[in-house]
Amino acid sequence: MFRHQLKLTFRNIKNHPSFSAINVAGLAVGMACAILILFWVRDEVNYDHFHENIDRIHRVVNEYDGYRVPTTPGPMAAYLEAEIPEIEEATRFKNDRAILQYGENIIRADGVNAEPEFLDVFTFPEIAGDCKTALDHPGSIVLTASTAEKLFGEADPLGKVIKISNRWEARVAGIVEDVPSNSSPPLQFDYLQPFKIYYPWRQPDSWEASSDYQTWVLLDDNSTLATVNGKINDLIRRHQSDPKLRIFLQPLKEIHLRANTHRWDGPHGDIKYVYIFSLLAIVILAVACINFMNLATARSMQRAKEVGVRKVVGANRRQLMGQFLTESFMLTFAAIPIAALFIKLALPTFNRIAGKNLAVSFAEPWILWGLFGLVIFTGLFAGIYPALYLSDFHPVRGLKSFSTPGRFNPASGTSFRRALVVTQFVLSIIAIVCTIAIYNQMEYVRNKRLGFDKENLVYVPLGGNYSQSSYDALKSDLRQQPSIVSVGGSGQIPIDTDFIPVTKWYDGGAEQSGSFTTFLVDEDFLTTYQMELATGRFFSEEFATDRAGSFVINEAAAEAMMMENPVGRRLDVYNRTGTIIGVVKNFHFETLRKEIDPAIMMYEPQPQFLNIRIRPEQTLATISTVEELVKKHYPAIAFEIHFLDDQIETLYATDYKTEQIFTLFSVIAIFLSCMGLYALASFAVEQKTKEIGIRKVIGASVVGIVTMLSSDYLRWILVANLIAWPVAWFAVEIWLQNFAYSVNLTIWPFFLAGFTALTIALLTVSWQAIRAATANPVEALRYE
């Protein structure tokens, strides 16, 4: 029986090549898009899963007065491991950045100052040396394979001594594999250094001192997160009684998609986008399957006699359903190699848009099983309705004229086909509205005034063991360049600060406290960034007290501390006590997703970043001059220069990728919808060939005939708009809630989406309608 069904299937495909080609192409495009999106989703949800103990690794998060940071007091790790039985291992580390030099090779590298237990908790396979022992001996360093290659080329790096930030030397004691690209930023590094070298600076054994250590733990198999969190807070209460403080564990596998801390996490994904793109994959695949159902039921007039004859000779409904489902599965299987070709051709472009490095091997078992499941799902979804519908024809009515009304009339599928077309365009219009809304929001992000001028502003990381005179000389030389407007230093760029100590102030004699973002800047920072003062003054070389006893705050900090006249008020910040000398107007140092947080500026005479405002007409020449002068005064650093606006763009990398991907797949969804609409219009014209001939003979114009053939389809699209708009409005409103600062949602994106869908549908249908209306009526009347 199955062999007979296969023969019939091949014969039917051969007899109707255009129908089969449209179906296979539609299914192939739909499946290729769905597979690409699902590869992206899989990569997102598998971040950090290369660690063998992924389910048991957690980091300690410190929440103070609602402000969450993944940093802890120095002794936290030792106390947790000693006093909480469920914790098998605890380790501290600190992210770092240094200049590595071997001979003439100088590179900037991201590193981690780690304890030996770091390699017990996390999985970073060794290639050479004894990496764990190296982390217990100051003076040793562990490199990744690619870092070792940059410094040493093909030579054996073990035992060789490298210079670090022109301050100290370290012996290469181990090599580990490169950190996978799907590792969360806190766990990405080019080198590992012993944690002990960090001791002198941060008082690692003090519960009171602010720190930027991260503490991570490895739980045993039988522990529960709620129980361990309760024990941790009991432990903290014995050392710090501040009721604003709360400590809890966050699973490593949640950090990439559910990062709920303020900064420190670097660029990361968002679980909302995983849901959105998963839904988008389903939508595109559904549109392709709807095309299949539409075309199959539209061809019912041609299949009715076939069904009638087969029923007369004894075929039952089950056999007929098997036949139609076999055709569906065969077309789906035929679409798989075409989809695979589409994926291979589109993957480089998709990787570029998505910022991924996805590689597809169809030989992997999970991909084969996934394709098999996709074929089953698509084949059933696309073929089940045509199978039920076509197998239900009455044999006598199937062999008679198709004008017979009733349940078994093949034309009675028109209402269902209308519903399918409306569904297709509802999904497509929603996608268009979301694409327009995302574009408008990202344009708002690109153009919004941030409280400083980001244009024509570059910054150079300095570092290294250089004197104050080197910094002052470099700054003086840069100021003398006519192509440079101003030069100001900072401990970090405003969009990348991670210094958030506890700040104390006094209200009527009572001590108050909070965690405020703190910037280290010199006296020219305000001018270089073109920020504005609200009151008071900025730091100045004319006031000796500014170096250690003065602060400048932003308006949000004044509001948080409820100070109407903050100038002259006392503050305790980290290890400094002084007075507020000025208030700067609010500026954005985080993404527009967040309200502007309180910020404090402290004077730093030799900051680590040099910010340079340049004249736009001489950009390339100025960059060359800056490089020459930096190398003159800081010869042992790896020169880097970055445009600030480019770095700000990286904060929205996920959103820009979403915009591009949504645009791409919205176009594909519209294309698939129009492909089905084009085929349906072709069948509709075919059914009305004689009617068109008669109308032309009695004087109907081409415009009248085109209007007659197109009007139904245009009504369907209008209905689709009415259904899609409320759904799209709801979806866009939810997405815009991710931004504290967003565009106002207006009706124009909906009108534009509706007009776009209407225009595309009209062009699609009109092509067939015009061909039919301009055909020779004699040929039309001879049609049957």
Secondary structure, DSSP 8 states (H G I E B T S, - for coil): -HHHHHHHHHHHHHH-HHHHHHHHHHHHHHHHHHHHHHHHHHHHHTTTTTSTTGGGEEEEEEEETTEEES-B-TTHHHHHHHH-TTEEEEEEEEEEEEEEEETTEEEEEEEEEE-TTHHHHS---EEEE-HHHHTTSTTEEEEEHHHHHHHHTTS--TT-EEEETTTEEEEEEEEE----TTS-GGG--SEEEEGGGGHHHH-TT-SSS---BEEEEEE-TT--HHHHHHHHHHHHHTT---TTEEEEEEEHHHHTTS--SSSSS-S---HHHHHHHHHHHHHHHHHHHHHHHHHHHHTHHHHHHHHHHHHHTT--HHHHHHHHHHHHHHHHHHHHHHHHHHHHHHHHHHHHHHT------TTSHHHHHHHHHHHHHHHHHHHHHHHHHHTT--HHHHHS-TT--STT-GGGGHHHHHHHHHHHHHHHHHHHHHHHHHHHHHHHHHH---SS--TTEEEEE--SS--HHHHHHHHHHHHT-TTEEEEEEESS-TTS-----EEEEEETTEEEEEE-EEEEE-TTHHHHHT--EEEE----TT-TTHHHHEEEEEHHHHHHTT-SS-TT-EEEETTEEEEEEEEE----SS-TTS----EEEEE-SS-SEEEEEE-GGGHHHHHHHHHHHHHHH-TTS----EEHHHHHHHTTHHHHHHHHHHHHHHHHHHHHHHHHHHHHHHHHHHHTHHHHHHHHHTT--HHHHHHHHHHHHHHHHHHHHHHHHHHHHHHHHHHHTT-SS-----SHHHHHHHHHHHHHHHHHHHHHHHHHHTS-HHHHHT--
